[in-house]
């Protein structure tokens, strides 16, 4: 981590020297089960010549690495005009297949991280934790920034005995008693659309009305 930190300091000094106009959109920290970690910064710039805005990653002496690959080089900070479709590479540690990707910083438009193997997508909001399992070889095609131009509009709907939750990835849905005093059911949603069958989660409940908390909203529903 010390080497990475020093390289980022050097990079910051380089940016200042060139007066580069860019915005850091997300800082991602990759951690393995042994506790080794590394970072990558994804940035956006309106300027057309972005080649000098990339900090080249030197792979020697690294236990693990996450990077963006472009022009046959690997970068630990990458700035582009359009961030959609950027492919991530991972250099895994021998014998370690499970990793955690944490969004340690995020600004402005939320990017969408997509695992092309499982099809799962994760909003890259600050604090988001993205599990990466079965990583067995270096690749730049398994993970990417998905098209975030038309995200699912957050919404929750109660009909036909179900809660239909849109734009719900990584958000928590909680069902409580009508006055909000007692928590009955909580679920972290893991995709952009999911359904909750109320007959299952409210089985045994004698009350007729309940409160649902989701995405800063309070919704009173009838069983």
ABEGO torsion letter per residue (X at the ends): XAAAAAAAAAAAAAAAAAGBBBBBABBBBBBBAAGBBBBBBBBBBABABAAAABBBBBABGBABBBBBBBGGBBBABBBBABABGBBBBBBBBBGBABBBBBBABBBEBBBBBBBAAAGBBBBBBBGBBBBBBGBABBBAAABBBBBAABBBBBBBBBBGGBBBBBGABGBBBBBBBAAGABBABBBBBABABBBBBAAAAABGBABABBBBBBGGBBBBBBX
